[in-house]
Amino acid sequence: MAVRVEVDGPVTTVVVDRPEARNAVDGPTAAALAEAFRAFDADESQSVAVLYGEGGTFCAGADLKAIGTERGNQVQEDGDGPMGPTRMRLSKPVIAAIDGYAVAGGLELALWCDLRVAGGDAILGVFCRRWGVPLIDGGTVRLPRLIGASRAMDLVLSGRPVDAWEAERMGLVNRVVPAGHARAEAEALARSLAALPQACLRNDRLSVLEQEGLSEEDALAAEYRHGLASLEAGALDGAARFASGEGRHGAF
């Protein structure tokens, strides 16, 4: 199968397994990715997902060899994105575990994730610039929101490669780990997030996502609504536990 799903406790790891194609995504692979993340989001036992590419490459983008065939990526205004889940807003966080290349549509998949953990050998970039293939899976939207319009324009126009360390400096990835350890470190991070109070984590995450484009007044009002939902879901109990002595000296 081009996509497989592995579950370890509350963590779901979605693996693109097309190493012979450098994990390029064709139409069936895109559909399988979208289905995997829908299932993760609907599964109440699962809290955090990791997206990983097997064989040393995160994802080389859309499978250009499939264009014009029955395996080609769908390109339409409605429904899933050409790369699969890129139009979905999940209720839970997803972490990209990036080994090797995350380029073109592969970069867009990484941008769709909430956090990005990159191995020291990671290379990111808008390599589709070289072939006249556009960014249509959120790249021109999410990239400037992450790193600012000026840096994003540099990458979008030039298509140049960005190594893991530069990517971390510009905020394109969150953490750099030794090469070959991206999946293990991303799954460890996922487990640490899964151990936190989930209602509050998800509501605060949603507030961050929804504030983009809102006025400060509207964003604060939305934050209040999400915060109120967290309070009703048990935040007051957590505050009481802290007041009783839990959490001292960094112990949780």
ABEGO torsion letter per residue (X at the ends): XABBBBBBEABBBBBBBBAAAGGBBBAAAAAAAAAAAAAAAABAABABBBBBBBGGBABAEBBAAABGBAABBBBBABEBBAAGAAABBBABBBBBBBBEBBBEAAAAAAAABABBBBBAABBBEBAAAAAGBBBAAGAAAAAAAAAEAAAAAAAAAAGBBBBAAAAAAAGABABBBBBGAAAAAAAAAAAAAAABBAAAAAAAAAAAAAABGBBAAAAAAAAAAAAAAAAAAGAAAAAAAAAAGBGBGGBX
